[in-house]
């Protein structure tokens, strides 16, 4: 099971490290290994959240996630994305941007750094919306009940998450504008860039998430109707319609996963420049890490880990919220990538341990009520 799920990741790791050694010797080998570890540590929370979505999809779409999705994640976000950033921010063609990345690495890194405010605003808003929609939802299982219970009540207010996200964006843009003005006003226009990029991230979340939710709800309704018709032994043409709907629902959920992965990869791509400005080594290292995140996602789904350790999803979403805040803060201040990675690891480890305690309490109580177990194991 382990080899079947992680086999491609192991193979890509071997090929990537060999390619790095041929490309730049043992130094390049070490850099690629470090980048891979960085990507895995920064994106573990991504795998947990992805697993919560992927378990709703069929085996076919899980395979698509591991094949086509990997191509998008590795080549799209880890190789093409940094080039596109430079091309747009420097107002140059993609061919020239690639030439710059390969032949003038210092200038390339400088241009990517200049584009960071827009990247951070877009990714930060997208991730913040995921966290807010999760924390404001009233759910049966609660981890940090003293936080989640009152927030679930507040979540009954319509569009509250959107309002809070926009307030955060306005405060961030205003703070950035003030900071820029104090330095001579050379980058005052970046405040507008932050505002536009943040709104674009919000719109992207609402469109992709909204379409995914719409088709998922339609699919559930259709399946319920078909189940009733089958019980009545009625043969209708709706069976074919359900297949189409399933495809639509799965497609938009797949699209949502890819945008989510893109947002998670922002910190990895930007953080990679702290280690190297060689785009080839960056693509190899981050690509290897992305493969493991994909394999780990599928492993969590097939093992039913999220069902056994019910607080893992909570911990991952808290890590998303922390990453969103960190991304917004990095528009003005520099934060070490190690801190970013550790925050996510600590939150997920904490939620895992809480899940273990809950399971032990349930086992000790036998067939006792879930509420008693929650009280004894809650934080």
C-alpha angles and dihedrals in degrees: 000000000000094000092045092053099039099030095103091046091054091048094049090047092054094046093045095050092046090049090050091051091051091045100050111354127242093328091060089044091057094045092052091049091051092048091051091052090046092053093048094048093047094046104042089101087052090059093051093050092043090052090056089057099036094055088068091059130082125256088257093058090044087058090048088052090054095045114027090023091055091052089053093045098044103035098024104044102021100041113014097035097063089048092049090050091056093043093053098039094045093038094233135129121271092244091055090046091054090048089051091049092052101038107026105035097165093055090045092053090048092054093048090050090052089053093051097097091059092044093048093047094050095044094039094054093046092051093042090057091052091052095045094048089050097047094046093052118102106233134176095233116055126183108188093027096179088062103031099047097059092039091053088056091049089049090071087077107098118249092359093139091052092049093050092046091051091048090052090049093049092049091048094048092046092049091049092049091051091048092050093048091054088059096057099284094269092135102031089121088064089074088064089047090053091049094049094044091048092050089048089054091050092048091047091053093048094047098045096037092043094051092045092051092045095054092041091055091046090051093052092049091049093049091051091052092048092049090055091048092050091052089053089048091237116154113211137159093250092097091078091046090057091056090053091048091048089054092049093047093047092046094054091043087052090049089049090052092052093050089046091051090048091054092048091049094057093085092045094051094046093041090052089067088066087064103035141351093205106114093203094056090042092054092047096048098041090041091057090048091049090054091055092048089053093047092046090052092055091044091055090050097048094044092049089231094152090055092050096043102039098179095058092087090051092051091049092052091049087052088052090053091049091049091049091054091046092051091051092047092050089064086079106013133043117239123189113248090226089065091049092052095044093053091059094043093049094049093048093045089050092050090047092053090047088052091051090051090049092051091049090050091050091049091049092048092048107199092356122139120285089229093064090049091050091053093049095045103031120111 
